[in-house]
Amino acid sequence: MRYLIAILFVLVASASHAEMNVAATTTSMGMLAREIGGEAVSVTDLTPPDRDAHFLQARPSIMAGVRRAELLISVGAELEVGWLPAAIQGANNRRVYPGQPGYFEAAQYIELIEVGGPADRALGDVHPDGNPHFNLDPVRMGQLALALAEHMGTMRPERSDYFLQNAERFVQAIDERMPQWQSRTEGAVGILQYHKDANYFAKLFDVPMLGFIEPLPGVQPTARHLRDLVSQMQDKEGIITYMTFQPERGPRFMQDQLGWPLMAMRLEPPLGSTAEDYFNLIDSWVGAVSGEST
């Protein structure tokens, strides 16, 4: 009898200390899960960083990652609305259904910008709940780290202090880097973006936003729109940015007409990334707007 009790104790203890399987919809969310979870988690990035998370499909590989997950971390604000609900349904994993403890929607834990407006697809790929591209704002990512640590602590109470310490370490690393980032971006030139990807970054570091190559979010530019943009930008100074997964033709046209530096940027850190990879991503944006990369 004592032998059986001992075995049961070992099994229960082993289960409570088993790695938490986490699935993250983007590599930024995966990075947070790794930094906070450390040795207590196993993290799967559901999507690669070189794809537009607006326009993906619920592939079998994504469903498999969701099916294995005890915790699913999404960006939210309808970024993944075109494919994540189908992936969750196809995976048939009730632990990670919205509203369940195993579902964490990041956008619910931070203040979003650009909230409101009509939910009208005729106006492009709009997000009435707010702009979902907050991952380029390290301060908000720090706030999110603390919220995620608290959530993970409710799922593994015996690890709650460990998760919180890791989150606080991440926030401290951001705080240490912010003065240098702010100094380097002081007096930065404006950005002509392809899409509203870097709005949080621009707001945080007081970088002028000059306009957008898309006439509407998610809609490729027409020749007329590009000509109008050229007229509007003639007397300004700035850089042109587009993500590596976005069409290059419009940005190239603007570069030819304005003579501004053209930057192919990354929106997300690499697959399997750590905090250092994320900080390198922010560094690349700081370097672009400060002129260090031109």
C-alpha positions as CSV (number, residue, x, y, z in Angstrom):
1,M,0.0,0.0,0.0
2,R,2.8,2.4,0.9
3,Y,4.5,1.5,-2.3
4,L,1.4,2.4,-4.4
5,I,1.0,5.7,-2.5
6,A,4.6,6.5,-3.2
7,I,4.1,5.8,-6.9
8,L,1.0,8.0,-7.0
9,F,2.9,10.8,-5.3
10,V,5.7,10.6,-7.9
11,L,3.3,10.6,-10.8
12,V,1.4,13.6,-9.4
13,A,4.6,15.5,-8.7
14,S,5.9,14.7,-12.2
15,A,2.7,15.9,-13.8
16,S,2.7,19.2,-11.9
17,H,6.3,19.9,-13.0
18,A,5.9,18.7,-16.6
19,E,6.6,21.2,-19.4
20,M,3.6,23.3,-20.4
21,N,3.0,22.9,-24.2
22,V,2.4,26.5,-25.5
23,A,1.4,27.4,-29.1
24,A,1.9,31.0,-30.2
25,T,0.4,32.6,-33.2
26,T,3.4,34.8,-34.0
27,T,7.1,34.7,-33.2
28,S,6.8,37.7,-30.9
29,M,4.2,35.9,-28.8
30,G,6.4,32.8,-28.9
31,M,9.4,34.8,-27.7
32,L,7.4,36.1,-24.7
33,A,6.3,32.6,-23.8
34,R,10.0,31.3,-23.9
35,E,11.3,34.2,-21.9
36,I,8.6,33.9,-19.2
37,G,8.2,30.1,-19.2
38,G,11.9,29.3,-19.4
39,E,12.5,25.6,-18.6
40,A,8.9,25.1,-17.7
41,V,7.5,25.4,-21.2
42,S,7.8,24.0,-24.7
43,V,6.8,26.6,-27.3
44,T,5.7,26.1,-30.8
45,D,5.5,29.1,-33.2
46,L,2.5,28.5,-35.4
47,T,3.4,30.9,-38.1
48,P,6.7,32.0,-39.7
49,P,7.9,35.6,-39.4
50,D,8.1,36.1,-43.2
51,R,4.4,35.8,-43.7
52,D,1.6,38.3,-43.2
53,A,-0.4,37.1,-40.2
54,H,-3.5,38.7,-41.6
55,F,-3.7,36.4,-44.6
56,L,-2.9,32.8,-43.6
57,Q,-4.7,29.5,-43.8
58,A,-5.5,27.0,-41.1
59,R,-3.0,24.4,-42.4
60,P,-2.6,20.9,-40.8
61,S,0.7,21.9,-39.2
62,I,-1.0,24.8,-37.4
63,M,-3.9,22.6,-36.3
64,A,-1.4,20.1,-34.9
65,G,0.3,22.8,-32.9
66,V,-3.0,23.9,-31.5
67,R,-4.0,20.3,-30.7
68,R,-1.0,19.7,-28.6
69,A,-1.2,23.0,-26.7
70,E,-2.2,23.5,-23.1
71,L,-1.9,27.2,-23.6
72,L,-2.6,29.1,-26.9
73,I,-1.3,32.7,-27.1
74,S,-2.8,34.9,-29.8
75,V,-2.2,38.5,-30.6
76,G,-5.9,39.3,-30.9
77,A,-7.6,42.5,-32.1
78,E,-8.7,40.3,-35.1
79,L,-5.2,39.9,-36.5
80,E,-5.7,36.2,-36.8
81,V,-9.5,36.2,-37.5
82,G,-9.1,34.8,-40.9
83,W,-7.5,31.5,-39.8
84,L,-7.2,31.0,-36.0
85,P,-10.9,30.2,-35.3
86,A,-10.8,27.5,-38.0
87,A,-7.5,26.1,-36.6
88,I,-9.0,25.9,-33.1
89,Q,-12.1,24.2,-34.4
90,G,-10.1,21.8,-36.5
91,A,-7.8,20.9,-33.6
92,N,-10.7,20.1,-31.4
93,N,-8.7,21.0,-28.3
94,R,-11.3,22.4,-25.8
95,R,-8.5,23.5,-23.4
96,V,-7.6,26.4,-25.7
97,Y,-11.1,27.5,-26.7
98,P,-11.6,31.3,-26.2
99,G,-12.9,31.8,-22.7
100,Q,-11.0,28.8,-21.4
101,P,-7.9,29.1,-19.1
102,G,-5.8,27.8,-22.0
103,Y,-6.5,30.7,-24.2
104,F,-4.6,34.0,-23.8
105,E,-5.4,36.9,-26.1
106,A,-2.6,39.5,-25.7
107,A,-4.6,42.5,-27.0
108,Q,-6.9,42.2,-24.0
109,Y,-4.1,43.1,-21.6
110,I,-2.7,46.3,-23.1
111,E,-4.0,49.6,-24.3
112,L,-4.4,49.6,-28.1
113,I,-4.2,52.6,-30.4
114,E,-6.6,53.4,-33.3
115,V,-9.6,51.9,-31.6
116,G,-13.0,52.4,-33.2
117,G,-14.3,53.1,-36.7
118,P,-16.7,51.0,-38.7
119,A,-16.2,47.3,-39.2
120,D,-16.6,47.7,-42.9
121,R,-14.4,45.5,-45.2
122,A,-15.1,48.0,-48.0
123,L,-12.7,50.2,-46.1
124,G,-9.9,47.6,-46.3
125,D,-8.5,45.3,-43.7
126,V,-9.7,47.4,-40.7
127,H,-9.4,46.6,-37.0
128,P,-12.2,48.3,-35.0
129,D,-10.8,46.8,-31.8
130,G,-7.5,48.6,-32.4
131,N,-4.2,48.2,-34.3
132,P,-2.8,44.7,-33.6
133,H,0.8,45.4,-34.4
134,F,1.9,46.4,-30.9
135,N,4.9,44.0,-30.9
136,L,7.2,46.8,-32.1
137,D,6.4,48.7,-28.9
138,P,8.8,47.2,-26.3
139,V,7.1,49.0,-23.4
140,R,3.8,47.4,-24.2
141,M,5.5,44.1,-24.7
142,G,6.9,44.5,-21.1
143,Q,3.4,45.1,-19.8
144,L,2.2,42.1,-21.7
145,A,5.0,39.9,-20.2
146,L,3.8,40.7,-16.7
147,A,0.2,39.8,-17.6
148,L,1.3,36.6,-19.3
149,A,3.4,35.6,-16.3
150,E,0.4,36.0,-14.0
151,H,-1.8,34.0,-16.4
152,M,0.7,31.2,-16.7
153,G,1.1,31.2,-12.9
154,T,-2.6,30.4,-12.5
155,M,-2.0,27.3,-14.7
156,R,1.2,26.3,-12.8
157,P,0.8,27.8,-9.3
158,E,4.0,26.1,-8.1
159,R,5.9,28.0,-10.9
160,S,4.2,31.4,-10.4
161,D,7.2,33.1,-8.7
162,Y,9.5,31.7,-11.4
163,F,7.3,33.1,-14.2
164,L,7.1,36.5,-12.5
165,Q,10.8,36.7,-12.0
166,N,11.4,36.0,-15.7
167,A,8.9,38.6,-16.7
168,E,10.4,41.2,-14.4
169,R,13.9,40.4,-15.8
170,F,12.5,41.0,-19.4
171,V,10.9,44.4,-18.3
172,Q,14.2,45.4,-16.7
173,A,16.1,44.6,-19.9
174,I,13.7,46.9,-21.8
175,D,14.1,49.7,-19.2
176,E,17.8,49.5,-19.5
177,R,17.7,49.8,-23.3
178,M,15.0,52.5,-23.6
179,P,17.3,55.5,-22.9
180,Q,19.7,54.5,-25.7
181,W,16.8,53.8,-28.1
182,Q,15.2,57.2,-27.3
183,S,18.5,59.0,-27.7
184,R,19.2,57.4,-31.1
185,T,15.7,58.2,-32.4
186,E,15.7,61.8,-31.3
187,G,15.1,64.0,-34.3
188,A,14.4,61.0,-36.5
189,V,13.0,61.5,-40.0
190,G,9.5,60.5,-40.8
191,I,8.3,57.1,-42.1
192,L,6.3,56.5,-45.2
193,Q,5.0,53.0,-44.5
194,Y,3.4,50.4,-46.7
195,H,0.9,49.3,-44.0
196,K,0.2,50.5,-40.5
197,D,2.8,48.1,-39.1
198,A,5.1,50.5,-37.2
199,N,2.5,52.9,-35.7
200,Y,3.2,51.8,-32.1
201,F,6.9,52.1,-32.7
202,A,6.5,55.6,-34.2
203,K,4.2,56.7,-31.4
204,L,6.6,55.4,-28.6
205,F,9.7,57.1,-30.1
206,D,7.9,60.2,-31.4
207,V,8.8,59.4,-35.1
208,P,6.6,61.3,-37.6
209,M,4.3,59.1,-39.7
210,L,4.1,60.6,-43.1
211,G,1.6,58.4,-44.8
212,F,0.9,54.9,-46.2
213,I,1.6,53.4,-49.6
214,E,-1.7,51.3,-49.3
215,P,-4.7,53.5,-50.1
216,L,-6.7,51.3,-47.7
217,P,-5.3,48.7,-45.2
218,G,-4.7,45.5,-47.1
219,V,-5.4,47.0,-50.5
220,Q,-2.5,47.3,-53.0
221,P,-1.8,50.9,-54.3
222,T,-3.0,52.2,-57.6
223,A,-0.9,54.3,-59.9
224,R,-3.1,57.3,-59.1
225,H,-2.6,56.9,-55.3
226,L,1.1,56.6,-55.7
227,R,1.2,59.8,-57.9
228,D,-0.8,61.6,-55.2
229,L,1.6,60.4,-52.5
230,V,4.5,61.7,-54.5
231,S,2.9,65.2,-54.7
232,Q,2.2,65.1,-50.9
233,M,5.8,64.1,-50.0
234,Q,7.8,66.3,-52.4
235,D,8.8,68.9,-49.8
236,K,9.3,66.4,-47.0
237,E,12.2,64.3,-45.8
238,G,11.8,60.7,-44.7
239,I,12.4,57.0,-45.4
240,I,10.2,54.4,-47.0
241,T,9.6,51.1,-45.2
242,Y,7.9,47.9,-46.2
243,M,7.9,44.5,-44.7
244,T,9.8,41.7,-46.4
245,F,6.4,39.9,-47.2
246,Q,4.8,43.0,-48.7
247,P,4.9,43.9,-52.5
248,E,8.0,45.9,-53.4
249,R,6.7,47.6,-56.6
250,G,4.9,50.6,-54.8
251,P,7.8,51.3,-52.4
252,R,10.3,51.1,-55.3
253,F,8.3,53.6,-57.3
254,M,8.2,56.0,-54.4
255,Q,12.0,55.7,-53.9
256,D,12.5,56.4,-57.6
257,Q,10.3,59.5,-57.4
258,L,11.4,60.9,-54.1
259,G,15.0,59.7,-53.8
260,W,14.4,58.6,-50.2
261,P,16.1,55.6,-48.6
262,L,14.1,52.4,-49.0
263,M,14.1,49.9,-46.1
264,A,12.9,46.3,-46.3
265,M,12.1,45.6,-42.7
266,R,11.1,42.7,-40.5
267,L,7.9,42.9,-38.4
268,E,8.7,39.8,-36.3
269,P,11.8,38.2,-34.7
270,P,13.0,34.8,-36.1
271,L,11.4,31.4,-35.3
272,G,12.3,30.1,-31.9
273,S,13.5,33.6,-30.9
274,T,14.7,34.9,-27.5
275,A,14.6,38.3,-25.9
276,E,17.9,39.1,-27.5
277,D,16.4,38.4,-31.0
278,Y,13.5,40.7,-30.2
279,F,15.8,43.5,-29.0
280,N,17.8,43.1,-32.2
281,L,14.5,43.7,-34.1
282,I,13.8,46.9,-32.3
283,D,17.5,47.9,-32.8
284,S,17.0,47.5,-36.6
285,W,14.0,49.9,-36.6
286,V,15.9,52.4,-34.4
287,G,18.8,52.2,-36.8
288,A,16.5,52.7,-39.8
289,V,14.7,55.9,-38.6
290,S,17.9,57.4,-37.1
291,G,19.7,57.1,-40.4
292,E,22.3,54.6,-39.1
293,S,21.2,52.0,-41.7
294,T,21.2,54.3,-44.7
